Structure formats: structure tokens, C-alpha cells
Amino acid sequence: MFEYIALNLFQAYSYKPSVLKDKYIDKIFGAILSQALFVPITCTFLTVCQKNYRWKIGFSLYYYLIEKLFLRLNIYTVNWWKPFYTLFLINFYFYLSEWFYKFLEQRKAWALKCAHFLSIVVINITLLYVMAIRHKIRFGKGTIHSWKEHFIIAPLYSLGLSFIAVVTSSRSRFISRFSYLFFCIFIDVIFLQKGIMKIKHYYENILFHIAMLSTSRIIYNYINKGN
């Protein structure tokens, strides 16, 4: 969510990993590596291993120095963002993760649902990104859908579908799973009629929804194991 606000909406900074040809897709790829891979792995390590404040400050400084290095190497640029913000906010993120993990250990219902939801969101957004760069799906307004429009609308689409997945996954009955597919298809039809979404083959979107439904159920069973 942070990346969506800072990068997609307000263009605070930009990644330039030079992995993909299209500059905008390349920028989002860099964001996925940073915010969906490297930072979460570090945060999980610090939280699960119960590392003290020295470790948190140390890794905060590490990411701060990495950001300064990337600026020098010109594989990362800033508009109004300051590296100091990273130093402060990533340390806050580490402590927030530790606070949330305590509620997970206590098996609080709201914490389990949040963990389920956030897991589904990450998977959903990542799969949509892969589908988009393979020209299977595109979001936007008007006749031509720009990548900027796509990456503003696509995360909201993922959030909506993920919320529905979390609500229906807690029920094992067939009607609940059918309801998820019905709502997903209903949203797709509305988006297609309004010209907000373009897809190459609709059956691929159906398979995407079925895959997310199955994944959501697996994550739900894993998170709630022992309850």
C-alpha cells in the first residue's frame, strides 16, 4: 500500500533497474523487488527471530545507504522523496511488524484476517503484473490505456478481489466459492462494459480467479491451522 501511494499516485521516486525494455514496467518491477521481496524478507527475519533495536537500526541504516548508493549509480531517482524518510519509515515498519506479530501469536481473529488479506493482495498484484507485461490484461480510461493508469487501477482491483476472497474463504461450502467467482465475473463485466479493462482472452481471467480462490483457501487453512 505504501508503494502504491508514494510511487503510483504521487511519483515520489522512480526505480531504473534496466531489466525490462518499457521504462514504466521496469520502474514497477524495481518496486516489486524492493517492497514485495527484499524489505518484507528483512522485516520477517527481524520479527520472527526477535532481534533487538540495534538490529532494526542497523538494517534501517543499511537500506538508507543502499538508497544513497543507488542514487549515485542512477538506478534510482527521487522527485520529492528524501533518503531520510526511508531511514525513519523503514524503522517504523520494523516495529509495526513486531507489534502485529504479537497479535498473530495470540491468534487474534482480526490479525489472522489481516495476514490472510495481505498475503492474497501480494500474490494477486504480482500475478496481475505478470499478466499485464504479457499483454493479457490492461486497465485504464478511454481508448488508449496508459501504463500509469493501469498501475493506479490494477492495485485497487486486486484489493477488491482480495477482500472478497478473504470473506468467502472462511466458509467451506460450495455456494461461498461460487459467490467469489460470481462477484469477480460481475466486476469484470462492469469494467469491460465501461472500458476500464481490456483483456486478450477472457478464459484466462476466469483461470486467474479460480487460481486466486484456491490460493486463498490454502492460505486460510494454513493461517488458521490449530484454531
Backbone bond lengths (Angstrom), bond angles and torsions (degrees), N, CA, C in turn:
res aa  C-N    CA-C-N  psi(-1)  N-CA   C-N-CA  omega(-1)  CA-C   N-CA-C  phi
1 M - - - 1.457 - - 1.524 111.37 -
2 F 1.340 116.23 -38.48 1.458 119.96 178.97 1.523 110.78 -60.53
3 E 1.332 116.04 -45.13 1.468 120.48 -178.98 1.526 110.79 -63.55
4 Y 1.333 115.54 -36.89 1.466 119.91 179.83 1.527 110.58 -61.91
5 I 1.327 116.84 -43.20 1.462 120.97 -178.57 1.528 111.24 -73.19
6 A 1.333 115.89 -49.77 1.472 120.09 -174.17 1.519 112.78 -72.11
7 L 1.333 116.98 -42.24 1.468 120.71 -174.97 1.524 112.94 -92.89
8 N 1.333 116.84 -55.05 1.464 120.31 -174.45 1.528 113.13 -69.84
9 L 1.326 116.67 -44.69 1.462 119.52 -175.12 1.529 113.27 -86.66
10 F 1.332 117.00 -46.78 1.462 119.96 -171.14 1.527 115.04 -109.10
11 Q 1.351 116.48 2.46 1.467 120.38 173.70 1.535 112.60 49.12
12 A 1.330 116.47 46.71 1.462 120.93 -177.25 1.519 112.10 -65.76
13 Y 1.317 116.16 -35.32 1.457 121.56 -178.49 1.520 108.72 -154.49
14 S 1.318 116.65 177.85 1.460 120.88 -178.52 1.519 110.04 -149.07
15 Y 1.329 115.12 137.42 1.466 120.59 175.98 1.528 109.24 -94.28
16 K 1.325 115.87 147.75 1.465 120.89 177.28 1.531 109.46 -138.99
17 P 1.362 116.68 66.74 1.472 119.08 -178.57 1.523 114.03 -70.94
18 S 1.346 116.65 -16.02 1.477 122.32 178.74 1.527 111.70 59.36
19 V 1.319 115.80 43.02 1.463 121.63 177.01 1.525 110.74 -99.56
20 L 1.346 116.01 -40.02 1.466 121.73 -179.62 1.524 110.38 -110.49
21 K 1.321 116.13 152.32 1.463 120.93 -174.69 1.528 113.16 -67.10
22 D 1.331 116.12 -46.19 1.462 120.01 -179.60 1.525 109.42 -71.21
23 K 1.328 117.52 125.06 1.468 121.97 -174.27 1.526 112.59 -63.25
24 Y 1.329 116.88 -38.89 1.468 119.14 -177.61 1.528 110.81 -70.16
25 I 1.337 116.40 -43.06 1.465 119.90 178.31 1.523 109.63 -65.20
26 D 1.325 116.03 -38.09 1.463 121.25 178.27 1.530 110.68 -62.21
27 K 1.339 115.88 -39.41 1.463 121.16 178.25 1.525 110.95 -62.97
28 I 1.330 117.36 -43.28 1.459 121.51 179.81 1.526 110.49 -68.49
29 F 1.328 116.16 -35.27 1.469 119.90 177.02 1.527 110.53 -60.87
30 G 1.307 116.33 -41.92 1.457 120.96 176.66 1.520 111.67 -62.15
31 A 1.329 116.13 -39.62 1.465 120.64 178.76 1.526 111.10 -65.09
32 I 1.337 116.91 -39.64 1.468 120.96 179.11 1.522 110.28 -64.04
33 L 1.335 116.76 -43.27 1.464 119.92 178.14 1.530 111.43 -60.05
34 S 1.326 115.05 -41.70 1.460 119.89 -176.86 1.521 112.49 -73.70
35 Q 1.341 116.04 -56.93 1.461 120.47 -169.36 1.523 114.88 -89.71
36 A 1.335 117.26 -18.14 1.463 119.41 180.00 1.520 112.49 -109.00
37 L 1.332 117.20 -4.58 1.455 120.00 -178.09 1.531 112.60 -128.61
38 F 1.325 117.36 -71.97 1.462 121.25 -171.67 1.530 113.47 -64.90
39 V 1.320 117.02 -51.96 1.472 119.83 -178.34 1.525 112.04 -65.43
40 P 1.357 119.66 -46.66 1.470 118.87 178.43 1.533 113.69 -61.48
41 I 1.337 117.27 -36.66 1.468 119.98 178.57 1.528 109.97 -63.86
42 T 1.334 115.98 -44.19 1.467 120.52 177.77 1.522 110.43 -61.27
43 C 1.314 115.93 -44.98 1.468 121.07 -178.46 1.523 111.38 -63.50
44 T 1.329 116.32 -41.60 1.472 121.01 178.88 1.527 110.55 -63.59
45 F 1.328 116.67 -42.68 1.461 121.69 178.46 1.532 111.00 -59.27
46 L 1.340 116.65 -48.72 1.465 120.77 -178.44 1.523 111.75 -63.83
47 T 1.339 115.87 -38.22 1.465 120.42 -176.14 1.519 111.90 -74.48
48 V 1.335 116.22 -52.53 1.463 120.57 -176.02 1.530 111.09 -65.79
49 C 1.325 116.65 -38.10 1.476 120.46 -179.71 1.532 112.27 -83.69
50 Q 1.337 116.16 -0.79 1.476 122.39 176.18 1.534 112.43 54.35
51 K 1.333 114.41 49.90 1.462 119.93 179.29 1.524 110.09 -74.89
52 N 1.336 116.66 147.58 1.463 120.65 -175.56 1.529 111.99 -82.19
53 Y 1.316 115.74 -175.41 1.464 121.48 -173.78 1.532 112.67 -63.06
54 R 1.349 117.09 -27.54 1.464 119.27 179.15 1.526 111.08 -63.63
55 W 1.314 115.33 -41.12 1.464 119.87 177.59 1.528 110.72 -65.00
56 K 1.330 116.46 -41.85 1.464 120.18 -179.40 1.531 110.62 -63.58
57 I 1.314 116.72 -45.51 1.466 120.49 178.05 1.519 110.48 -64.19
58 G 1.339 116.39 -39.38 1.453 121.06 -179.78 1.516 112.49 -62.08
59 F 1.329 117.12 -45.95 1.464 120.29 179.04 1.528 111.27 -71.52
60 S 1.325 117.63 -31.63 1.471 120.16 175.18 1.524 109.93 -62.34
61 L 1.333 116.63 -44.42 1.470 121.09 177.47 1.522 110.98 -65.59
62 Y 1.329 115.89 -36.08 1.469 120.41 178.29 1.521 110.93 -60.04
63 Y 1.336 117.23 -48.29 1.470 120.72 -179.71 1.532 111.19 -69.06
64 Y 1.310 116.31 -32.60 1.467 120.51 175.42 1.532 110.56 -62.56
65 L 1.325 117.08 -45.45 1.463 121.69 -179.70 1.530 111.12 -69.65
66 I 1.333 116.80 -36.42 1.466 120.53 176.00 1.527 110.16 -61.62
67 E 1.328 115.49 -42.12 1.474 119.98 178.97 1.532 110.54 -62.84
68 K 1.324 117.05 -42.54 1.469 120.92 177.90 1.527 110.69 -63.46
69 L 1.332 116.96 -39.33 1.468 121.23 178.57 1.521 110.67 -65.61
70 F 1.341 116.75 -44.67 1.467 120.82 179.87 1.529 111.43 -62.45
71 L 1.336 116.29 -33.68 1.465 119.73 176.23 1.530 110.63 -64.26
72 R 1.316 116.12 -40.75 1.471 120.51 179.26 1.526 111.14 -67.92
73 L 1.336 116.13 -36.37 1.459 121.40 -179.05 1.532 112.34 -81.21
74 N 1.323 115.72 -6.39 1.462 122.79 178.72 1.540 112.93 62.89
75 I 1.319 116.35 31.71 1.461 119.61 172.84 1.533 110.14 -105.69
76 Y 1.324 113.75 9.28 1.464 121.03 177.90 1.522 106.57 -156.45
77 T 1.335 116.33 129.14 1.464 120.52 179.93 1.524 109.29 -126.72
78 V 1.320 116.40 154.70 1.464 120.76 179.30 1.524 110.06 -121.34
79 N 1.315 115.29 148.18 1.461 121.25 173.83 1.533 108.53 -100.62
80 W 1.321 116.44 -74.89 1.462 119.55 176.44 1.528 112.34 -112.57
81 W 1.341 116.73 -2.98 1.457 121.08 -179.29 1.529 110.94 -73.25
82 K 1.338 116.09 148.29 1.462 122.06 176.85 1.532 108.91 -120.66
83 P 1.334 118.77 138.02 1.469 120.52 177.61 1.526 113.11 -54.23
84 F 1.335 117.17 -28.79 1.461 120.48 178.30 1.526 110.85 -60.95
85 Y 1.344 116.18 -34.04 1.463 119.32 178.38 1.526 110.14 -60.81
86 T 1.321 116.14 -40.25 1.462 121.20 178.97 1.524 110.37 -62.11
87 L 1.338 115.78 -45.23 1.461 121.26 -179.65 1.521 111.25 -57.27
88 F 1.309 116.96 -43.60 1.462 121.77 -177.77 1.531 111.73 -75.66
89 L 1.341 116.81 -49.21 1.460 120.29 -172.26 1.519 113.17 -71.81
90 I 1.328 117.23 -33.71 1.460 117.93 -179.70 1.525 110.39 -70.93
91 N 1.325 117.09 -32.93 1.464 120.71 175.12 1.526 110.43 -66.62
92 F 1.335 115.81 -40.21 1.461 120.97 175.23 1.528 110.32 -61.67
93 Y 1.316 116.76 -40.34 1.467 122.55 179.24 1.530 110.95 -61.51
94 F 1.332 116.97 -40.97 1.459 121.01 178.61 1.538 110.92 -61.14
95 Y 1.323 116.62 -43.69 1.462 120.36 -179.77 1.536 111.21 -71.17
96 L 1.325 117.22 -34.93 1.460 121.29 177.23 1.525 110.12 -64.02
97 S 1.319 116.41 -41.01 1.463 121.44 178.28 1.527 110.60 -62.99
98 E 1.328 116.72 -41.91 1.463 121.47 179.30 1.528 110.73 -63.62
99 W 1.335 115.82 -41.01 1.468 121.30 178.47 1.530 110.43 -63.90
100 F 1.317 116.66 -43.81 1.467 121.38 -178.75 1.528 110.88 -67.45
101 Y 1.324 116.96 -37.77 1.465 121.57 -178.20 1.536 111.50 -62.44
102 K 1.314 116.89 -32.56 1.466 120.78 178.45 1.524 111.19 -62.11
103 F 1.326 116.05 -38.87 1.462 120.07 178.30 1.527 111.15 -72.33
104 L 1.343 116.64 -31.38 1.462 119.48 175.41 1.526 110.30 -65.16
105 E 1.323 116.04 -42.06 1.464 120.28 178.64 1.526 111.60 -63.82
106 Q 1.327 115.77 -30.79 1.464 120.71 178.23 1.529 111.79 -82.80
107 R 1.329 116.08 -1.37 1.467 123.27 178.79 1.524 112.61 59.21
108 K 1.329 115.62 38.00 1.461 120.02 176.12 1.530 109.16 -66.54
109 A 1.333 116.23 133.94 1.464 120.79 -175.21 1.524 111.97 -58.96
110 W 1.338 117.75 -43.46 1.459 120.72 -177.47 1.533 111.25 -66.39
111 A 1.324 116.98 -34.70 1.465 120.71 179.54 1.526 110.56 -69.68
112 L 1.324 116.89 -40.19 1.468 121.28 178.03 1.524 110.75 -63.64
113 K 1.334 116.13 -40.90 1.466 119.93 178.91 1.530 110.89 -66.87
114 C 1.326 116.50 -40.13 1.471 120.21 177.88 1.523 111.05 -63.18
115 A 1.330 116.73 -43.25 1.466 120.92 178.84 1.523 110.60 -62.45
116 H 1.322 116.06 -41.87 1.465 121.69 177.14 1.528 110.52 -61.24
117 F 1.322 115.55 -48.74 1.462 121.36 -178.16 1.531 111.65 -61.60
118 L 1.327 117.24 -48.01 1.464 121.09 -177.86 1.527 111.53 -64.92
119 S 1.325 116.97 -35.21 1.467 120.89 177.67 1.523 110.49 -64.56
120 I 1.326 115.90 -44.83 1.464 120.68 179.88 1.526 111.04 -65.77
121 V 1.322 117.44 -40.28 1.465 121.57 179.94 1.526 110.69 -59.25
122 V 1.332 116.55 -47.03 1.468 120.47 -178.70 1.528 110.76 -61.01
123 I 1.334 117.17 -45.60 1.468 121.25 -179.54 1.515 110.48 -65.85
124 N 1.336 116.43 -43.86 1.464 121.80 -178.73 1.524 111.30 -61.43
125 I 1.322 116.88 -48.45 1.463 121.49 -178.90 1.531 111.05 -63.79
126 T 1.334 116.49 -40.18 1.465 120.47 -179.34 1.522 111.10 -65.51
127 L 1.345 117.46 -43.34 1.459 120.74 178.47 1.522 111.59 -65.92
128 L 1.320 116.08 -39.12 1.471 119.51 176.82 1.524 111.34 -63.33
129 Y 1.334 116.30 -36.93 1.465 120.67 177.76 1.530 110.08 -62.51
130 V 1.326 116.53 -44.61 1.469 120.79 178.92 1.525 110.44 -62.62
131 M 1.328 116.53 -43.54 1.469 120.55 178.51 1.524 111.19 -62.98
132 A 1.324 116.48 -37.60 1.466 120.76 -178.44 1.528 111.68 -67.70
133 I 1.342 117.50 -45.52 1.468 119.15 -177.82 1.530 111.24 -71.36
134 R 1.336 116.26 -16.86 1.468 120.62 175.04 1.528 110.82 -93.88
135 H 1.351 115.58 8.17 1.472 122.66 176.33 1.529 112.74 62.34
136 K 1.332 115.88 35.93 1.459 121.06 177.87 1.524 111.45 -93.66
137 I 1.334 117.14 -24.79 1.461 121.30 -176.89 1.521 108.89 -152.02
138 R 1.338 115.68 148.91 1.469 120.33 178.46 1.517 109.21 -153.43
139 F 1.322 116.43 135.28 1.458 122.28 177.29 1.523 109.76 -109.82
140 G 1.322 115.75 151.63 1.453 119.76 177.76 1.516 111.09 165.77
141 K 1.334 115.40 -169.59 1.461 121.63 178.28 1.512 109.15 -127.14
142 G 1.330 116.28 145.59 1.450 119.80 178.93 1.525 112.43 83.15
143 T 1.324 115.73 -166.54 1.464 121.44 -176.91 1.525 111.68 -73.43
144 I 1.337 115.91 -43.30 1.460 121.23 -178.75 1.528 109.36 -104.00
145 H 1.322 115.72 123.69 1.463 121.12 -179.70 1.529 109.30 -99.76
146 S 1.326 115.93 110.97 1.466 119.80 -179.77 1.526 110.23 -77.75
147 W 1.332 115.71 159.93 1.456 119.72 177.98 1.531 110.88 -65.36
148 K 1.314 116.82 -33.68 1.462 119.75 178.39 1.526 110.25 -61.17
149 E 1.331 116.76 -45.77 1.461 120.93 177.41 1.528 110.50 -62.45
150 H 1.319 115.08 -43.14 1.466 119.59 -178.20 1.521 111.75 -57.33
151 F 1.335 116.03 -47.63 1.466 119.45 -175.14 1.526 113.29 -81.26
152 I 1.317 116.93 0.55 1.466 120.56 168.50 1.529 109.63 -92.47
153 I 1.343 116.49 -39.60 1.462 120.84 -176.70 1.526 112.46 -83.78
154 A 1.334 117.66 -40.69 1.471 121.43 -174.93 1.530 113.83 -55.69
155 P 1.343 119.51 -44.75 1.475 118.52 178.21 1.531 113.08 -62.73
156 L 1.331 117.03 -34.48 1.468 120.06 177.92 1.526 110.19 -67.63
157 Y 1.315 116.02 -38.63 1.465 122.09 175.28 1.527 110.02 -60.40
158 S 1.330 116.20 -44.54 1.464 121.18 179.13 1.528 111.82 -64.65
159 L 1.323 116.67 -41.07 1.465 120.47 178.86 1.524 110.89 -60.59
160 G 1.327 116.18 -43.63 1.459 120.72 179.87 1.516 112.35 -63.44
161 L 1.331 116.35 -47.46 1.464 120.47 -179.91 1.528 111.39 -65.82
162 S 1.327 116.18 -37.08 1.466 120.25 -179.91 1.522 111.21 -65.98
163 F 1.328 116.06 -39.33 1.466 120.63 177.62 1.528 110.53 -61.24
164 I 1.328 115.89 -44.74 1.468 120.30 178.87 1.529 110.19 -63.31
165 A 1.344 116.35 -39.40 1.466 120.94 -179.71 1.520 111.22 -62.96
166 V 1.324 116.87 -41.95 1.469 120.93 -179.80 1.522 110.42 -65.37
167 V 1.315 117.16 -42.38 1.469 121.46 -179.06 1.526 111.23 -63.76
168 T 1.338 116.87 -42.70 1.470 120.33 -175.75 1.530 113.32 -82.89
169 S 1.332 117.90 -22.79 1.471 120.46 -176.50 1.517 112.58 -69.39
170 S 1.326 117.41 -24.60 1.459 120.38 -178.67 1.522 112.19 -73.22
171 R 1.315 116.07 -8.25 1.467 120.74 179.13 1.528 108.54 -114.67
172 S 1.295 116.60 128.75 1.466 120.73 -175.24 1.526 113.35 -88.42
173 R 1.309 116.92 -7.56 1.459 119.84 -177.22 1.529 112.05 -69.26
174 F 1.327 115.43 152.17 1.462 121.77 -178.40 1.523 111.00 -60.60
175 I 1.332 116.89 -37.68 1.456 121.04 -176.74 1.529 111.39 -60.56
176 S 1.339 117.39 -33.07 1.461 121.22 179.81 1.526 110.49 -68.20
177 R 1.325 116.48 -41.62 1.466 120.50 179.10 1.525 110.70 -68.54
178 F 1.314 114.63 -38.54 1.454 119.01 176.59 1.529 110.42 -63.47
179 S 1.329 116.36 -38.56 1.471 121.04 179.37 1.519 110.68 -61.51
180 Y 1.343 116.79 -40.80 1.469 120.32 178.48 1.523 110.39 -60.00
181 L 1.326 116.75 -49.73 1.473 120.16 -179.50 1.528 110.82 -63.30
182 F 1.328 116.41 -38.45 1.465 120.24 179.40 1.528 110.80 -61.42
183 F 1.338 116.95 -47.46 1.464 120.57 -179.40 1.526 111.37 -65.15
184 C 1.332 116.93 -39.94 1.469 120.43 179.08 1.526 111.07 -62.95
185 I 1.321 115.93 -46.34 1.466 120.49 179.75 1.520 110.58 -66.02
186 F 1.331 116.37 -38.89 1.465 120.74 178.25 1.532 110.73 -60.88
187 I 1.330 116.78 -45.49 1.474 121.20 177.88 1.532 110.29 -62.53
188 D 1.336 116.35 -42.66 1.473 120.18 179.21 1.524 111.19 -60.40
189 V 1.314 116.23 -44.99 1.470 120.41 -179.14 1.526 110.85 -61.55
190 I 1.319 117.37 -44.30 1.465 121.74 178.07 1.526 110.50 -60.71
191 F 1.324 116.92 -46.80 1.464 121.78 -179.17 1.526 111.20 -63.66
192 L 1.338 116.38 -38.67 1.470 120.21 179.41 1.524 110.68 -68.20
193 Q 1.327 116.80 -42.38 1.465 120.90 179.39 1.524 112.22 -64.95
194 K 1.328 116.62 -35.90 1.465 121.75 -179.92 1.526 112.09 -83.19
195 G 1.324 117.30 -5.01 1.459 120.54 -179.37 1.509 114.04 75.35
196 I 1.343 117.01 17.25 1.463 121.39 -178.96 1.522 111.02 -82.03
197 M 1.340 115.97 -26.76 1.455 121.27 -177.77 1.517 110.96 -128.23
198 K 1.331 114.98 138.96 1.459 121.44 173.49 1.519 107.74 -123.37
199 I 1.331 116.72 133.37 1.456 120.46 179.08 1.526 109.56 -131.29
200 K 1.327 115.10 149.78 1.467 120.23 -178.29 1.516 110.92 -78.74
201 H 1.325 117.15 -51.14 1.462 122.77 178.16 1.521 108.01 -134.43
202 Y 1.317 117.09 121.79 1.453 118.35 -174.55 1.528 112.34 -68.21
203 Y 1.336 117.39 -29.42 1.458 118.78 -179.50 1.535 111.01 -60.86
204 E 1.339 117.10 -28.19 1.463 120.58 177.73 1.527 110.82 -67.97
205 N 1.327 116.07 -34.69 1.462 119.35 176.14 1.525 110.88 -68.90
206 I 1.330 116.77 -36.50 1.466 120.89 176.79 1.529 109.64 -62.54
207 L 1.341 116.23 -44.07 1.464 120.59 178.46 1.527 110.75 -63.46
208 F 1.337 116.16 -37.01 1.466 121.18 177.23 1.527 110.40 -61.14
209 H 1.324 116.99 -46.07 1.467 121.28 179.93 1.539 111.07 -64.26
210 I 1.338 116.88 -41.06 1.466 120.32 179.42 1.533 110.11 -64.67
211 A 1.343 115.77 -41.25 1.473 120.34 178.82 1.522 110.94 -62.68
212 M 1.343 116.77 -42.22 1.463 120.61 179.43 1.525 111.49 -67.99
213 L 1.326 116.62 -35.77 1.465 120.62 177.58 1.534 110.06 -63.24
214 S 1.328 116.75 -45.74 1.464 121.29 179.69 1.527 110.77 -65.80
215 T 1.325 116.37 -42.77 1.469 121.01 179.66 1.523 111.01 -62.76
216 S 1.318 115.86 -42.30 1.465 120.66 179.69 1.520 111.31 -61.83
217 R 1.318 116.01 -41.29 1.471 120.19 179.89 1.522 110.89 -66.30
218 I 1.344 116.96 -39.18 1.470 121.28 178.76 1.532 110.35 -64.22
219 I 1.334 116.27 -44.74 1.468 120.95 179.74 1.525 110.35 -64.83
220 Y 1.326 116.04 -40.43 1.474 119.93 178.66 1.535 110.67 -60.07
221 N 1.336 116.30 -46.70 1.459 119.97 -179.93 1.522 112.16 -63.57
222 Y 1.332 116.41 -37.41 1.461 120.52 -179.71 1.528 111.47 -68.87
223 I 1.337 115.96 -46.94 1.464 120.46 -178.77 1.516 112.47 -65.12
224 N 1.328 115.96 -38.28 1.457 120.57 -176.46 1.523 113.33 -94.03
225 K 1.326 116.76 11.19 1.458 120.59 178.62 1.525 110.04 -62.56
226 G 1.295 116.19 126.15 1.467 120.34 179.49 1.511 113.63 97.19
227 N 1.347 117.07 -10.42 1.469 119.10 178.97 1.526 111.17 -76.21
